Amino acid sequence: AFANDFEDLGGGYIIVGVDTDENGVAKRPVVGVPEEQIDDILQDMIGYNAKFGPYYMPRTSTEDVDGKKVLVIWCPAGVNRPYSIPENVTAKHSKEYFYVRCGTSSIIAKGEVLDELRELAGRVPFDEKGNPDIKIEDISIILLRDHLVKAGSRLAGELFKKPLEQILEQMELYTG
């Protein structure tokens, strides 16, 4: 549902290791995820990602919250939407559906909503499409750093510590 980004909100986040109350508010302190389980979860995700039609890969990070590890899954809007996924990703054979967000719920897109979701495929803005002709040398590190500092991004401090490709990938600016 986040990858389809029907409301054009930029996708969404799934946080593993956090319980919520009946109103959907996160309970603190967080439950966390045992560190020895994180790699298994990420490995399982690879198989689930392959079940998307077309293929979709969210971004993941492990964060420390309340002294415990949580797994953050960032699902940005996909450029190849609409995405379908089996209703039950662990079953051998399961009917595929297109999902969208409705408030705090993921629902199956039907009728006009499904028609509009399919129309989104032809309306991807030019600045969200990859440019196959650009080279890494075309990126101005000075302009990139200025942008990251103005945005208050923690990537500004990592710009000269990590490969530029990795920084751009984290910003969803490096594809292909």
C-alpha positions, -999 to +999 in steps of 0.1 A: +000+000+000+028+024+008+046+016-024+015+024-044+013+057-026-022+065-037-025+097-018+010+109-030+024+112+006+058+098-002+052+062+009+054+052+046+072+034+073+068+001+090+085-002+124+091-038+136+095-041+174+069-015+185+035-023+201+006+000+197-024+007+219-060+005+207-057+039+191-026+031+171-003+051+193+032+035+199+037+022+234+069+032+252+093+018+260+094-003+228+094-041+228+123-042+203+136-070+181+163-094+194+194-085+175+200-122+165+166-122+147+172-091+125+192-109+098+166-136+096+138-110+091+159-092+064+165-126+046+127-133+047+120-099+033+141-107+002+117-135-006+086-113+001+100-085-021+102-110-050+065-116-047+056-080-057+045-074-092+066-056-105+096-062-081+098-037-053+125-033-026+119-011+004+148+004+024+156-009+059+176+003+088+182-009+124+177+018+150+182+021+187+151+032+206+147+030+243+179+010+245+165-017+222+168-025+185+139-018+161+138-025+124+126+004+103+112-004+069+109+026+046+085+020+017+089+050-006+065+055-035+076+032-063+081+045-098+068+013-113+034+014-095+009+000-093+022-029-073+004-061-065+012-086-038-004-119-029-030-117-001-009-142+018+028-139+011+036-172+029+011-193+010+022-212-021-007-200-042-026-168-032-046-143-052-028-111-059-043-077-050-034-040-053-034-023-019-037+014-009-037+032+024-070+045+038-062+064+070-041+040+091-052+008+072-041-010+041-071-020+020-076-037-013-081-012-042-114-018-059-136+000-085-127+037-091-098+035-066-082+007-086-088+026-119-072+057-105-043+037-091-036+022-125-037+057-140-009+068-116+015+047-136+014+073-165+016+103-142+051+099-126+066+134-125+099+139-144+118+146-112+109+111-098+121+093-129+157+081-132+181+096-157+200+069-174+224+094-190+238+109-158+272+099-144+283+100-108+308+127-118+279+150-127+269+152-091+281+184-072+291+173-038+291+209-026+254+214-037+245+180-022+261+189+011+244+223+012+211+206+006+216+180+033+227+207+058+197+229+050+174+198+053+189+189+087+198+155+074+222+132+093+235+123+059+254+156+058+278+143+085+282+110+066+288+126+031+326+124+033+327+091+053+306+069+030+308+064-008+287+090-027+267+062-043+256+050-009+245+085+002+226+090-031+209+056-027+198+064+008+182+096-007+165+076-034+185+094-060+206+066-073+190+038-094+201+015-121 
